Amino acid sequence: MRRRLQPQALADAYQAGASVRDLAQQHGVSHTTIHRRLKGRVVMRKVGGPVGFQSPLEVQEAVAAAYANDLPMADIVDQFGVCDETVRRIADAAGIPRRKPGGRTRLDHVQIADLADLGWPPDAIAELVQSSPSYIRLILAGLPAEDDQNSGADANTAGE
């Protein structure tokens, strides 16, 4: 006869630092079973992630605030040690509308080129568009020169 797993006891052990795999081994069940029992009761850590020092409620509030303030998903996942599904679940529970999929907004290369033409240094452009100066320099280096844009010549065809 199988004994019934007590979800609250599992949640307490998990919050105290036990891993899902440790709990599974202790209770003689699969890690998937433990994960299912914990899901929705605790904020799940990333696999192999560190045990958090904040209570789940504090983590949930901080994750919800970060998501509401449009912090990139990758940054939220890294900062709080939770998976992206956990972030979405917390945001849903907090009533925060879901973002459209597609990741970070792409930088407008024309705007960056215009600012550079006005004499803005890469560091200032980077701060304005919330990027790194090295990435701005990379964008500027990859933009065609004005002479190339106006020449109408195709670099792939042989000259006549």
BELMOHU-V789203 format. One record per helix or strand of 3 or more residues. SS is the DSSP state (hx for helix, st for strand). FROM is the first residue (numbers start at 1). TO is the last residue. Records with the same first field share a line. If there is no record, write none. Layout:
SS = FROM-TO / FROM-TO
This chain:
hx = 7-15 / 20-27 / 31-38 / 56-68 / 73-80 / 84-93 / 109-117 / 122-129 / 133-142 / 146-151
